[in-house]
């Protein structure tokens, strides 16, 4: 298991993970190079890299690897970079003992301080009958009046970082550690507007982390908040 920290700055109206270009672009290239490197060391074995598409529960596997703990908000929290990480996994036919990956840690939980539950803007972490704001911003089609009210209150057009920003395990000496990975410092956008979306051709739009739902979904959110602001 391996981790890719991504935090640079908090997004103004979208989740931190989506402020840079799509992390799958970075992870895909990294994974291909890693597979080649490992095959060079162990040519008789097979290796497959995954990031966000593993057959394993990547969060659980990362805790077993001793890289962090599970948060009450359902996110994996690394010891070094908190929950602002993407999780990678390498599966291999090579026995774990042969490359020093045979140790397994016990699965541990977070501080259970309740800060994430108190910060949740829709109450989802307190009552699972309520919608998760991050999922709501990615929902296709027409939103209900209540869902639109949550959108208006949050001001988010994509995702939600409320529980992460409130988590004390995400701060080291009072600050959230920045990623050392150059990819996440480049081509950043921290505030999405309809004018900005209009400037993106299909190729440019496809490179953004919010592109997987198509432009209509995020544009719906943007236009609703812009129209509400005008009124």
N, C-alpha and C positions, 0 to 999 in steps of 0.2 A: 504494500500500500504506500502511496505517496500523496503529498499535498501540494496544491498550487495556490498560494495566497494571492488575493486580488485587490485588497483595499488600497485606494489612493486617497480619495475624499468622498464624503457623503454626497450622493446625488441630490439635486434640488427638487426634482419631481419624478425621479425614477430610482429604482434600486441600484445600489452600488455595483452589483455584478454586471449590470447592463450599461454602465457608463463608458466602458471600452468596447472594442469590437468583440464579436462573439468568441468566448473562451474556447469553444470547440475548435476554432482555427488554430489556436496556440497548442491545445492539447493534442490535436491530430498530428501536427508536425513533430511535436516532442515525442509522442508515442511511437511514431514510425522510426525516429532516430534511436529511441531506446530499444526497440525490438531488434534493430540491426546491430546495435552494440552488444546486446545480450547473446544474439546468435553467433557473433564473432567469438565470444567467450565460451559458449556452450553449443557448438554447431550440431550436435546430435539431438538437441532438445527443441521444443516449440515454445514460443512465447506469444501472448496476445495482450495488448494494452487496451484498457477501457477507461473512459472518463464520462460519468453520467449515463452510461449505458451498460453497466456490468450486470451479469447474471447474479451477482452477489448483492446483498444489502451493503453498499459501500460505507455507510455510516457505522454500522455494526462491525464490519471488518476493520475499519480504521481504529476503533476502540480496542479490538482484540490485538491489533498491532502495537498498541501502547502509544498511539499518536495523540490521544485526547480523550474526551468524555462525551457522553450524550447529554444534551440539554433538555430541559423540560419543554422547550419550544419545538422539539423534534429535530433540531439541528445538531450536527457534530461540531464540537468545540475543541480546536487543537490547543495544545499547551503553549504554543508560540504565537500563533496568529489569530487565535480565537475562532469564531465561526465563519469568518470571511475567507474561506478556502474552498476550492474545488478539489474533489477527491479522485485520485487516479488509482488504478489497480492493474497489476500484471499477473496474469494466470500462466502457468507453465507446466509442461510435462516433467520438468526437472524436479526431483524430490526437494522439499523445502530445506532439509538439512544440508543439501549440497551447496546452497548459496546463502546460508545463515539466516533463513527466515522461518525457523521452526519454533521460535518462542511465541507463546500466546499470553497476552495479558488478560486480566479479569476486566469485565465491562463495568465501568464506573460511571456514576451520574454526576451532575453538576452540583452547584451549591444549594439548589432548591430554594433560592431566596425569594422567588415570586416576582422579581422585577419584570421579567418577560410577560408574564400574565397581566400585570398591571398596565404595561405599556401597549398591549395589543389594541389597536384602534377599533376593531369590530367586536371584541370580546371573544373571539374564536378560541383563544387559549384558556379562557375561563368556562366557555360553554361551546362545545363542538357543534351545537345546532346552528351557531352563527357562522357566516361565511368567513373564510380567510381572505384578507384584503389582497394579498398577492395573487391568489387564485382568481379573485373577482376581477382584477384588472386584466387578466388573461382570458376571461370568459368570452366566448364568441356570442354574437347575436345582440338582442336588445336587453338592457339591464332593467331591473325593477326599480320602482321609486326608492325603495329602501337601499338597494345597491348603489343607486346614483347618489343617495345621501351620504353613504360611506365614502364614495369617491370624492365628493365635494369636501367633506370634512378633512380627508387626508391630504388632498391636493396632489395625489400620486396618479400618474398616467401609466405606470408600469411597475409592478412589484411593491414590496414593503420591507423596510429594514427596522421597523420600530422595536421589535423584540431583540434584535441584534445590538442596536444602539444602546438599549437599556441594560444589556447583560454586563455585569462587572468583570466577567472573565475575558471580555473582549478588550479590556484596557490594561496596558502595561505602563505603570508610572503615570497613569492618568490619560494616556493616549492610545488610540488604536494603531497598532504597528502597520506601517506602510509596506506594501509588497516590494521586494527587490527585483521583480520580473519586469523588464522593460515593456513587454507587450501591453501590459495593463496601464502604462503611463502614456501611451500613444493613442491618437485618433479618438480622444475622449469627447463625450457630450454629456453634460450634467443637467441640462434643462431641455426638454423636448417641446417644441411648438409645431403648429401646423405648417408654418412657413419653413421650418427646418425640414420637416418630412417632405415637403414639396421639392426641396432641393436634391433629394436622394433619388437617383435612378435605381432600377431594379437590382443591378449588381452591387451598388453601394449599400442599399437597404438590406440585402441578403447577408451582409457581413456583420450586421448588428445583432446583439443577443436577443432583442425583442422582435426579430423578424420571423421567428418560427410560427407565429400565429397569423402572419399576414399583416399587411398594412392597415386593413380596415379596423382591426381590433384596437390597436393603439391610437389610430386616428379618431375613432369614436370617443375614446377617453379624453384625448386632447381637445377636441372640438367642444365636448360637453363642458369642460372646465373653462375654456376660453369664452364660451357663450355665457356661462354663469358669471364669469368675472365682468363681462360687459354689462350684464343686467344689474 
